[in-house]
Amino acid sequence: MKRFGFLVKFLGVLLFCFLIYKVGWKETLDSISKVSVIHLLVALLIFWIAFYLKSVRWRIVSNSYGVRLQNYQAFKVFFIGLFLANITPGKIGDFARLFYIKDQLPSQKIGWSSLIMDRIFDLVCLVFFSSIALFYYQIHFSILKLPDNSWSLLIWIGVLLLGIALFYILRNKLIKIIQPWWNAFNSHNLRGYSGLKALGITCLSMILIYGVFNYVAWVMNISINHLGLFLGAFILGILTLLPITILGIGVRETSLVIIFQLYDLPSQDAIALSLIIFLLQLISLLPGAIWFYFSPVELSKLRQLE
């Protein structure tokens, strides 16, 4: 099973190699050379500001569960989790944050619930902007087509009905398993001003993170509709969550090439932009890597948090 999972994720790497073969390394490197080191540093600073905002949101979420974190502590531990999330399957390393604050946790379930809530804010924001993006692209390019025959529609209806039936049959067992976690998850006081503040910080951090695509494209003198690129970057964020890629390699480049083709722009610029963003994302993990080096934990101990 593990070998199959690795092979599936390796498809992204193969896809990336195919794109480079079709476009050419020379053309891609020529596009990358349009960006100076100064502009890369500015883009990197934008990433770090966005991550700092996310650490502030995590502190707000943790405080709502009765876990009192200091600013620097939240900032440091969040960056360590960010680093570990990008080197572990399914970003499970992000949950290692709990090891660094375990003495402050009322219970393990509370700890897990606070991290899940933290991720939910990201997911809600990502889905929101991605939905706007799909609406935008549908209006301008009609990318989604209705089923051209009744069989396709019947299949989708059948899948939906099957899912409803399975939930109805297994509902009692599911409720028994979920109820303790649901009680812990709802033990926060993240309502009113605190909830809106956390949501606002999430939106701002997301705008900064995905706005880096626009900044780098502007530096590269790419004549693209910047609203379309900005919204399309959120769709990229959703697609890179799929378990068919390693760190988004291949899927991110292919998706960006498709967006560029909609605007009749060269593929080498799309791949160059994607590689620059990928490089910046890796460099942005350095603070977390350094802090983890000086305060390591064994990732195998994650099972102790279950």
C-alpha positions as CSV (number, residue, x, y, z in Angstrom):
1,M,0.0,0.0,0.0
2,K,2.8,2.4,0.9
3,R,4.5,1.6,-2.4
4,F,1.3,2.3,-4.3
5,G,0.9,5.6,-2.5
6,F,4.5,6.6,-3.4
7,L,3.9,5.6,-7.1
8,V,0.7,7.7,-7.2
9,K,2.5,10.7,-5.8
10,F,5.4,10.1,-8.2
11,L,2.9,10.9,-11.1
12,G,3.3,14.5,-10.3
13,V,7.1,14.3,-10.8
14,L,6.6,12.5,-14.1
15,L,4.1,15.2,-15.1
16,F,6.7,17.9,-14.3
17,C,9.4,16.1,-16.3
18,F,7.0,15.8,-19.3
19,L,6.3,19.6,-19.1
20,I,9.9,20.5,-19.0
21,Y,10.6,18.2,-21.9
22,K,7.9,19.8,-24.0
23,V,8.8,23.4,-23.1
24,G,12.6,23.1,-22.7
25,W,14.9,23.9,-19.8
26,K,16.6,26.8,-21.7
27,E,13.4,28.6,-22.3
28,T,12.3,28.1,-18.7
29,L,15.6,29.3,-17.3
30,D,15.5,32.4,-19.5
31,S,12.1,33.3,-18.0
32,I,13.4,32.6,-14.4
33,S,16.3,35.0,-15.1
34,K,13.9,37.9,-15.4
35,V,13.6,38.0,-11.6
36,S,16.3,39.7,-9.5
37,V,17.5,38.6,-6.1
38,I,16.1,41.8,-4.6
39,H,12.6,40.9,-5.8
40,L,13.0,37.4,-4.5
41,L,13.8,38.7,-1.1
42,V,10.7,41.0,-1.2
43,A,8.6,38.0,-2.1
44,L,10.2,35.9,0.7
45,L,9.4,38.7,3.2
46,I,5.8,38.6,2.1
47,F,5.7,34.9,2.8
48,W,7.1,35.4,6.3
49,I,4.7,38.2,7.1
50,A,1.8,35.9,6.0
51,F,3.1,33.0,8.2
52,Y,3.5,35.4,11.1
53,L,-0.1,36.3,10.7
54,K,-1.0,32.6,10.7
55,S,0.9,32.1,13.9
56,V,-1.1,35.0,15.5
57,R,-4.3,33.3,14.4
58,W,-3.2,30.0,15.9
59,R,-2.5,31.8,19.2
60,I,-6.1,33.2,19.1
61,V,-7.5,29.7,18.4
62,S,-5.4,28.1,21.1
63,N,-6.4,30.8,23.6
64,S,-10.1,30.1,22.8
65,Y,-9.5,26.5,24.0
66,G,-7.8,27.6,27.2
67,V,-4.2,27.0,25.9
68,R,-2.4,30.2,26.7
69,L,0.5,30.8,24.2
70,Q,2.9,33.7,24.1
71,N,3.5,35.6,20.9
72,Y,7.1,34.3,20.4
73,Q,6.2,30.8,21.4
74,A,3.4,30.6,18.9
75,F,5.6,32.1,16.2
76,K,8.4,29.7,16.8
77,V,6.3,26.5,17.2
78,F,4.1,27.5,14.2
79,F,7.2,27.7,11.9
80,I,8.5,24.4,13.2
81,G,5.1,22.8,12.3
82,L,5.2,24.5,8.9
83,F,8.6,23.0,8.2
84,L,7.6,19.5,9.4
85,A,4.3,19.6,7.5
86,N,6.2,20.0,4.2
87,I,8.5,17.1,4.8
88,T,6.0,14.5,6.1
89,P,3.2,12.6,4.2
90,G,-0.2,14.3,4.4
91,K,1.3,17.2,6.3
92,I,1.0,15.1,9.5
93,G,4.2,16.7,10.8
94,D,2.2,19.9,11.5
95,F,0.6,18.1,14.4
96,A,4.1,17.9,16.1
97,R,3.3,21.4,17.3
98,L,1.5,19.7,20.1
99,F,4.7,18.3,21.5
100,Y,6.1,21.7,22.0
101,I,3.1,22.9,24.0
102,K,2.1,19.5,25.6
103,D,2.6,20.9,29.2
104,Q,0.0,23.6,28.5
105,L,-2.7,21.3,27.0
106,P,-5.8,20.6,29.1
107,S,-6.1,17.3,27.2
108,Q,-4.8,15.6,24.1
109,K,-8.3,15.9,22.4
110,I,-8.2,19.7,23.1
111,G,-4.8,19.9,21.5
112,W,-5.9,18.1,18.4
113,S,-9.1,20.1,18.2
114,S,-7.3,23.4,18.3
115,L,-5.0,22.4,15.4
116,I,-8.0,21.1,13.4
117,M,-9.8,24.4,14.0
118,D,-6.7,26.2,12.9
119,R,-6.6,24.2,9.6
120,I,-10.4,24.7,9.1
121,F,-9.9,28.5,8.9
122,D,-7.4,27.9,6.1
123,L,-9.7,25.5,4.4
124,V,-12.7,27.7,4.6
125,C,-10.8,30.7,3.2
126,L,-9.3,28.5,0.4
127,V,-12.7,27.1,-0.6
128,F,-14.2,30.6,-0.5
129,F,-11.7,32.1,-2.9
130,S,-11.6,29.0,-5.1
131,S,-15.4,29.2,-5.5
132,I,-15.1,32.8,-6.6
133,A,-12.3,31.7,-9.0
134,L,-14.4,29.0,-10.5
135,F,-17.3,31.5,-11.0
136,Y,-14.9,34.0,-12.6
137,Y,-13.4,31.5,-15.0
138,Q,-16.8,30.1,-15.8
139,I,-18.0,33.5,-16.9
140,H,-14.9,34.4,-18.9
141,F,-13.9,31.0,-20.4
142,S,-16.8,28.6,-19.8
143,I,-14.5,25.9,-18.4
144,L,-17.2,23.8,-16.8
145,K,-19.6,21.9,-19.1
146,L,-22.9,20.3,-18.2
147,P,-23.1,16.5,-18.8
148,D,-23.8,15.9,-22.5
149,N,-25.9,12.8,-21.9
150,S,-28.3,11.5,-19.2
151,W,-26.0,8.6,-18.2
152,S,-23.4,10.9,-16.7
153,L,-26.1,12.7,-14.7
154,L,-27.6,9.4,-13.5
155,I,-24.1,8.2,-12.4
156,W,-23.6,11.3,-10.3
157,I,-27.0,11.0,-8.7
158,G,-26.3,7.3,-8.0
159,V,-23.1,8.2,-6.2
160,L,-24.8,10.8,-4.1
161,L,-27.6,8.4,-3.1
162,L,-25.1,5.7,-2.2
163,G,-23.2,8.1,0.0
164,I,-26.4,9.1,1.8
165,A,-27.4,5.5,2.2
166,L,-24.1,4.5,3.7
167,F,-24.2,7.4,6.2
168,Y,-27.7,6.4,7.2
169,I,-26.7,2.8,7.8
170,L,-23.5,3.6,9.7
171,R,-24.8,6.8,11.5
172,N,-24.9,5.2,15.0
173,K,-21.4,3.9,14.9
174,L,-20.1,7.2,13.4
175,I,-21.8,9.2,16.1
176,K,-20.4,7.0,18.8
177,I,-16.8,7.5,17.5
178,I,-17.2,11.2,16.7
179,Q,-19.2,12.4,19.7
180,P,-16.2,12.7,22.2
181,W,-14.1,14.5,19.6
182,W,-17.1,16.7,18.7
183,N,-17.5,17.7,22.4
184,A,-13.8,18.6,22.6
185,F,-13.9,20.4,19.3
186,N,-16.8,22.6,20.5
187,S,-15.2,23.5,23.8
188,H,-13.8,26.7,22.4
189,N,-15.1,30.3,22.9
190,L,-14.1,31.4,19.5
191,R,-17.2,33.5,18.8
192,G,-18.0,37.1,18.0
193,Y,-15.0,39.4,17.8
194,S,-12.4,36.6,18.3
195,G,-13.8,34.5,15.5
196,L,-14.1,37.4,13.1
197,K,-10.5,38.5,14.0
198,A,-9.2,35.0,13.3
199,L,-11.1,34.9,10.0
200,G,-9.9,38.3,9.0
201,I,-6.2,37.4,9.8
202,T,-6.7,34.2,7.7
203,C,-8.0,36.1,4.7
204,L,-5.2,38.6,4.9
205,S,-2.5,35.9,5.2
206,M,-4.0,34.0,2.2
207,I,-4.1,37.2,0.1
208,L,-0.4,37.7,0.8
209,I,0.6,34.1,0.1
210,Y,-1.3,33.8,-3.2
211,G,-0.7,37.4,-4.1
212,V,3.0,36.5,-4.4
213,F,2.1,34.9,-7.7
214,N,1.0,38.3,-8.9
215,Y,4.0,40.1,-7.6
216,V,6.5,37.7,-9.3
217,A,4.4,37.8,-12.5
218,W,4.6,41.6,-12.5
219,V,8.4,41.5,-12.0
220,M,8.7,39.1,-14.9
221,N,6.6,41.5,-17.1
222,I,4.0,38.8,-17.8
223,S,1.0,40.4,-19.4
224,I,-1.7,38.5,-17.7
225,N,-5.0,39.6,-16.1
226,H,-3.9,39.9,-12.5
227,L,-7.3,39.2,-11.0
228,G,-7.5,36.0,-13.0
229,L,-4.0,34.9,-11.9
230,F,-4.8,35.8,-8.3
231,L,-8.0,33.8,-8.2
232,G,-6.4,31.0,-10.2
233,A,-3.7,30.7,-7.6
234,F,-6.3,29.6,-5.0
235,I,-7.4,26.8,-7.4
236,L,-3.8,25.7,-7.5
237,G,-3.8,25.7,-3.7
238,I,-6.7,23.3,-3.7
239,L,-5.2,21.0,-6.4
240,T,-1.8,20.8,-4.6
241,L,-3.7,19.2,-1.6
242,L,-4.5,16.2,-3.7
243,P,-2.5,13.1,-2.7
244,I,-1.1,12.7,-6.2
245,T,1.9,14.9,-5.9
246,I,5.0,15.6,-3.7
247,L,4.9,19.2,-2.5
248,G,2.6,20.1,-5.4
249,I,5.3,19.3,-8.1
250,G,3.8,18.7,-11.5
251,V,0.2,19.5,-10.5
252,R,1.1,23.2,-9.8
253,E,3.0,23.6,-13.0
254,T,0.3,21.9,-15.2
255,S,-2.5,24.0,-13.6
256,L,-0.6,27.2,-14.1
257,V,0.2,26.3,-17.8
258,I,-3.5,25.8,-18.4
259,I,-4.3,29.2,-16.8
260,F,-1.6,30.8,-19.0
261,Q,-3.0,29.1,-22.1
262,L,-6.4,30.6,-21.4
263,Y,-4.7,34.0,-21.7
264,D,-2.6,32.9,-24.7
265,L,0.6,33.2,-22.8
266,P,3.8,31.0,-23.2
267,S,4.1,27.9,-21.1
268,Q,7.7,28.6,-20.2
269,D,6.6,31.7,-18.3
270,A,4.0,29.6,-16.4
271,I,6.6,26.9,-15.4
272,A,9.2,29.6,-14.5
273,L,6.7,31.4,-12.3
274,S,5.7,28.1,-10.6
275,L,9.3,27.1,-10.0
276,I,10.1,30.5,-8.5
277,I,7.2,30.2,-6.1
278,F,8.2,26.7,-5.2
279,L,11.8,27.8,-4.4
280,L,10.5,30.7,-2.3
281,Q,8.2,28.4,-0.4
282,L,11.2,26.1,0.4
283,I,13.4,28.9,1.5
284,S,10.6,30.3,3.7
285,L,10.8,27.1,5.7
286,L,14.3,27.8,6.9
287,P,13.4,29.4,10.2
288,G,11.3,26.4,11.1
289,A,14.1,24.0,10.0
290,I,16.6,25.9,12.2
291,W,14.4,25.9,15.3
292,F,13.6,22.3,14.8
293,Y,17.3,21.4,14.6
294,F,17.9,23.0,18.0
295,S,14.6,21.6,19.5
296,P,13.9,18.3,17.7
297,V,11.2,15.8,18.4
298,E,10.8,12.3,17.1
299,L,8.0,12.3,14.5
300,S,7.3,8.6,15.3
301,K,6.0,9.8,18.7
302,L,3.0,11.4,17.0
303,R,1.1,8.2,17.8
304,Q,1.3,9.2,21.5
305,L,-1.0,12.1,20.7
306,E,-3.8,9.8,19.5
